[in-house]
């Protein structure tokens, strides 16, 4: 056993993939309302209406 070569540990890769999927899901959940408001505003403008709600602007 002492003379055997060390094998790489592949059991951490599924955990890293799972963590990446969870982070991508959380980012989508966090960004979805912003994208939804933007798309709704664009649909309102494209339909020719003039009473569309304005999107909040952030100054630096």
N, C-alpha and C positions, 0 to 999 in steps of 0.2 A: 504494500500500500504506500510506503514512503517513496518508492521509486516511480510511481505512476505520474504521468503528466497531469497538470492541473487543468480541469475542464472549465470552460466559461459558464457562468451562471446565467441561464436563459430564463429563469423563473421570475425575474424582475420586469421583463419586457411586457407581459400582459398587464401588469399593474400600471406601468407608464402609459400604455395605450388607453386603459380605462380612465386614468386621470386626465389624459388629453381629451377624451370624449366628454367627460363631465365638464371640463373647462369650456369646451366648445358649446355645449348645451347651455351652460350658464351665460356665456357671452351672447348667444342668440336670444335667450330669455330677457336679458338686460337691454339688448339693442332693438328688439322687435317693436316696442311701442314707438320709438323714434322713427323707424322706417315706416311704420303704419301711418303716422301723422304726416310724414313727408309725402307718401304716395297719395293719401287722401287729399292733401292740399293740391298736388299736381293734377289729380282727377278733377277737382273743383275748378281749377284754372282752365284746364283743357275743355271743360264743358261750356266755357264762356261766362261763367258767373262772376260777379264783381264783389260779392259779399263773403268771399272765402276767408276763413280765419288765418291770421298771419302766424307764421312759425316764430318761436322765440329766437332772438338773436343774442349772441354772447359776445361781449366786447372783451378784448384782451387787455 
